[in-house]
Amino acid sequence: MNYVNGKFVVEPFSEGQLYGMGVFETILVEDGKGEYLQEHFERLVEGAKVLDINFNMSYISFQKHINKFIERSSKGRYAMRVSVAKKAYTYDFMINERRVPYTQEDYGRGFKVRVGELLKNPTSPLTYIKSICYTDNLLSLKKARIEGYDEVLHLNYKGEVCEGAISNIFFVRDGVVRTPHTSCGILKGIMREKIMERLRGLGIEVEEGSYSLEEVLGAQEIFVTNSLMGLMPVTEIEGKRKNSRSIYELIGRNI
């Protein structure tokens, strides 16, 4: 027996409800089409495996659910969140929508970023999946935005640069585009992978590694990425101005 909002309910709470055992993906929908559905599905499957969720949906069924939702949802450009939460022997599959929060003005002025107090944990399996336990990131981002910043950069306990609360980070030094390696404790972002593929296809050297905050602060150019924003220039980090937009101007915000 359970008691919810003043009423007794018979259905038992799931592990997803009680313990946050679930994963999600945020997908950009534009002109009635979800971007990079295959990649989002594959990451959803991998995350479910980490949490021992019996997510046995096929990609064809996944596509059908997505298309059914898109047919009834808003037109134009919006964000679609797909969530899978653990139940005893099965799962709950949920989809909802919200607006894309990034504007033309954001890309024009670029992001203002500061370093946060939260330290990423490379030993935690949750670090590498899109867990619905997202509170740490949201609280860190909320605090930064109250202080006038657009994004917050997290380090790990070794002092290595990891990622933003909602984005992956790239920076340019000595003509090389650099980004933290997944082993530092980051989510393997889909847009991160697409940007690396695009840059290498253009003959631009891309390096994944472990970097100190000083290396990032001394970069000629910095940008952050996720599936909704694409590529967003960083024009200020820890009070240091960054005016170069060579990579942004080369490939634009959409990949």
C-alpha positions, 0 to 999 in steps of 0.5 A: 500500500502506498499513500500519494497526495492524500490518496491510498494507491495499490500500485507499488512504486517503481525503482525509477520513482523511488531511487531515480533508476532511469535514463533519458535522452534530449532530442532536437525535433525540427520540421517534424524530424527527430535528429540523430535518433539512432544515436540517441536510441543506442545511448539509451540502450547502453544507459539502461544496461548500466542500471540493469533495466530490461529495456528490450524495445527495438529500434523500429518500435522506438521510431514508431513511438517517436513518430506518433508523438511528433504527429501530435506535438508542436510544430516547428523546432522543439526539444523532445525528452525520451525517458526510460525508468526501471520497474520490477521486471519491465520499464516505463517509457515516457516522452515529453516536449519543451521549447529549445531555450537557445536564441539567435541572440545567445549565439551572437553574444556567446556564453559566459562560463564560470568554474563550479564547485561540483567535482565530477567522479570518474569512478561513478557509473552514473557519470557516463550515462544520462541518468534521470538523477540530474540534480547535481548538475541542475543545482550547479547550473541554477547557481551559476545562472543566478550569478549571471552565467550561462553555463558552469564548467566542472572539474574532477577531483584531479583538477582535470577539466571535464564538462559543463552542467549540460554540455561538452567543452572544446577549446583550441590551442596551437591550431589543435581542437582539444576536448576532454577524454571520456575517462576524465569523467564525462558524458560521451555527447552525441553532438561532441562525436558529430563535431569531432567527425566533422572537424576531422573530415575537414582535415582539422586535428582533434585531440582527446586528452586530460587538461588542466583549467589553466590550459583551457583558460589560455585557449584561443577559442572555446565552445560548448556543445549539446544536442539542442544548442549544437555548437555555442561559442564561449566569449567569457570564462572565469572573467577572461574574454575569448573573441576567436570564432574560427571553428564556429564560423567554419562549421556553424552552430548546426552539424 
